[in-house]
Amino acid sequence: MPHTADRPNVFLSFSGNDRDSARLLAKEFGARGFDAFVDELSIAPGADLLLAINRGIDESDYFVLLWSRHTLDRKWVAAEWTAALARDLDQRRCFLFVVRLDDTPLPTLLAPRKYLDADDDLVAVADALAAVWRRDSGVGTPVLPPPGQSAVSGPTITVYVRNRALAVAHAVKVPAATTGRSLKNLVRLALALPDQETKFDGAVGIRFGYELLRGEERIPDDMAAVAGLADGDTVDLEVRMESFGPDGTFAKSAFRQDSSGGLPPEMVQRLVRSAFDHLIPRQRRPR
């Protein structure tokens, strides 16, 4: 199916034995506003197969691997998903998604990743993936997996933690019922938020403090329960900065793209970039 500018594109990787499942999933994605790249439908007769597949992966917004007993030892499929995994890791984004068509174990590199079990219901798979992709796009910034997400026991919800200054959000799993202090602690752990960043053997630097907001309202640490926090909600992360030099503390400010505190702007940019580089999405390389 040809890709159109206003519809996200999904690359489907699969074994030839699972072609019927790929066709059905492509049809279901199409009905939900997503164009699907399926080799037989998307590659023109006579086109260079390798170049067409490479272009299809490169131009796709999402990559879905259909995994089954038929996929084992398929070199073409392995080449496709390893390329997708490399892009996923390089750009620090959620690009590769796995759908298991049967109970065949995943390769070691894919085993830690989240996957969906089809259970012979590809309509439900299409619903679930489309819902996640729409929800991510509705946040208004790129959505990345958190770098340090730890296991959370009991019922959980996914909260988008957005920082407007960094122009990024992270999907963080938290307990379905959580306090203000617990929410902040989970966010700090999941995003590996630093207490400070220094240069010149600690002579100059920035100390960081953090607040979470819903709308314009700060979520206080002593809130017994964050009322009404639901799956898919967005909270904003505000970063407070206190810069210091050889003579001690000399400026406090909220981090914004143009904030500088008491240090030269270029020094602030270096310190902030160093402190939060692990959270910033990487740009795609020009094709």
NORFENWO-V246292 format. One record per pair of residues at least 24 apart in sequence whose C-alpha atoms are under 8 Angstrom apart, sorted by the first residue. I is the first residue (numbers start at 1). GAP is how many residues later the second one is. D is the distance in Angstrom with one decimal. If there is no record, write none. Layout:
i: (I	I)
gap: (GAP	GAP)
d: (D	D)
//
This chain:
i: (1	1	1	1	1	1	2	2	2	3	3	4	7	7	7	8	8	8	8	8	8	9	9	9	9	9	9	9	9	10	10	10	10	10	10	10	10	10	11	11	11	11	11	11	11	11	11	11	12	12	12	12	12	12	12	13	13	13	13	13	13	13	13	14	14	14	14	14	15	15	15	15	15	17	18	18	21	22	24	25	25	25	28	28	29	29	32	57	61	62	62	62	62	63	63	63	64	64	64	64	65	65	65	65	66	66	66	66	67	67	67	67	67	67	67	68	68	68	68	68	69	69	90	91	91	91	91	92	92	92	92	93	93	93	93	94	94	94	99	135	139	139	141	141	141	142	142	142	142	143	143	143	143	144	144	144	144	144	145	145	145	146	146	146	146	146	146	147	147	147	147	147	148	148	148	148	149	149	149	149	150	150	157	157	157	158	158	158	159	159	159	159	159	159	160	160	160	160	161	161	161	161	161	162	162	162	162	163	163	163	164	165	165	165	166	166	168	168	168	176	176	177	177	178	178	178	179	179	179	179	179	179	180	180	180	180	180	180	180	180	181	181	181	181	182	184	184	184	191	193	194	196	197	197	197	197	198	199	203	203	204	204	204	204	205	205	205	205	206	206	206	206	206	206	207	207	207	207	208	208	208	208	209	209	209	210	210	210	210	211	211	211	211	212	212	212	213	213)
gap: (34	35	36	37	40	41	33	35	40	32	33	31	26	27	28	25	26	27	52	53	54	25	26	27	28	50	51	52	53	24	25	26	27	50	51	52	53	54	25	26	27	45	46	49	50	51	52	53	24	25	26	51	52	53	54	25	50	51	52	53	64	67	68	51	52	53	57	63	51	55	56	59	62	53	48	52	101	44	98	97	98	101	95	98	97	101	98	27	34	32	33	34	35	32	33	34	32	33	34	35	31	32	33	34	32	33	34	35	31	32	33	34	35	37	39	32	33	34	35	36	33	35	192	190	191	192	193	52	53	189	190	50	51	52	188	49	50	51	26	97	30	95	26	27	28	25	26	27	139	25	26	27	28	24	25	26	27	137	25	26	27	24	25	26	44	45	133	43	44	45	131	132	41	42	43	44	24	40	41	42	39	40	73	74	75	73	74	75	71	72	73	74	75	76	72	73	74	75	26	73	74	75	76	72	73	74	75	73	74	75	72	90	91	92	91	114	111	112	113	53	54	48	49	46	47	48	42	43	44	45	46	47	39	40	41	42	43	44	45	46	39	40	41	42	39	27	28	37	88	83	81	79	74	75	77	78	73	72	42	43	39	40	41	42	38	39	40	66	35	36	37	38	62	65	34	35	36	37	31	32	33	34	30	31	32	27	28	29	30	26	27	28	29	24	25	26	24	25)
d: (6.4	6.2	6.2	7.3	5.8	5.2	7.2	7.8	6.4	5.9	7.9	7.6	6.0	5.5	6.4	7.5	5.2	6.2	7.4	5.9	7.9	5.7	4.7	5.7	7.1	7.6	4.9	5.3	6.6	6.8	6.1	4.7	6.0	5.5	6.0	4.8	5.6	7.0	5.9	4.7	6.9	6.7	6.1	6.0	8.0	6.3	4.7	6.1	6.8	5.9	5.9	6.2	5.1	6.1	7.4	7.8	7.5	6.2	4.8	6.1	6.3	6.9	7.4	6.3	5.1	7.0	6.8	6.3	7.8	6.0	5.3	7.1	6.8	6.4	7.9	7.4	7.6	7.6	7.4	6.2	7.3	6.6	6.5	6.1	6.0	7.5	7.0	7.2	7.0	7.9	4.9	6.4	7.6	5.8	4.9	6.1	6.0	4.8	5.7	7.0	7.4	6.2	4.8	6.1	6.3	5.0	6.0	6.6	7.0	6.0	4.8	5.9	7.5	7.6	7.6	6.1	5.3	5.4	7.2	5.7	7.2	5.6	7.3	6.1	4.8	6.6	6.8	6.3	7.5	5.9	6.7	6.9	4.7	6.5	7.1	7.5	6.1	6.6	7.9	7.1	7.6	7.2	5.7	5.1	6.2	7.2	5.2	6.1	7.4	6.2	4.8	5.3	6.8	7.5	6.3	4.9	6.7	7.4	5.5	5.8	7.6	5.5	6.4	6.4	5.7	5.6	7.8	6.3	5.8	7.0	7.4	7.5	6.3	4.3	5.9	6.2	7.6	7.0	4.3	7.4	7.7	6.6	6.8	4.7	7.4	5.2	5.6	7.6	7.7	6.2	5.4	5.3	5.9	7.2	6.5	6.2	4.5	6.2	7.7	6.0	5.2	5.7	6.3	6.9	6.2	4.8	5.8	5.8	5.1	6.7	7.6	7.1	5.2	5.6	7.6	6.7	7.7	6.7	7.2	7.9	7.6	6.6	7.3	7.9	5.4	6.0	7.4	7.5	5.8	5.0	4.2	5.6	6.1	5.7	4.5	6.1	5.0	6.7	6.5	6.0	7.4	4.2	6.3	7.4	7.9	7.7	7.0	7.5	7.2	7.6	6.6	7.6	6.1	7.6	7.5	5.9	6.9	7.7	5.8	5.2	7.6	5.5	4.2	6.2	5.7	5.5	6.6	7.0	6.2	5.5	4.2	6.2	8.0	7.2	5.8	5.1	6.3	8.0	6.6	5.6	4.9	6.5	5.9	4.8	6.5	6.9	5.7	4.9	5.9	5.9	5.1	6.7	7.8	5.6	4.8	6.2	6.5	7.4)
//
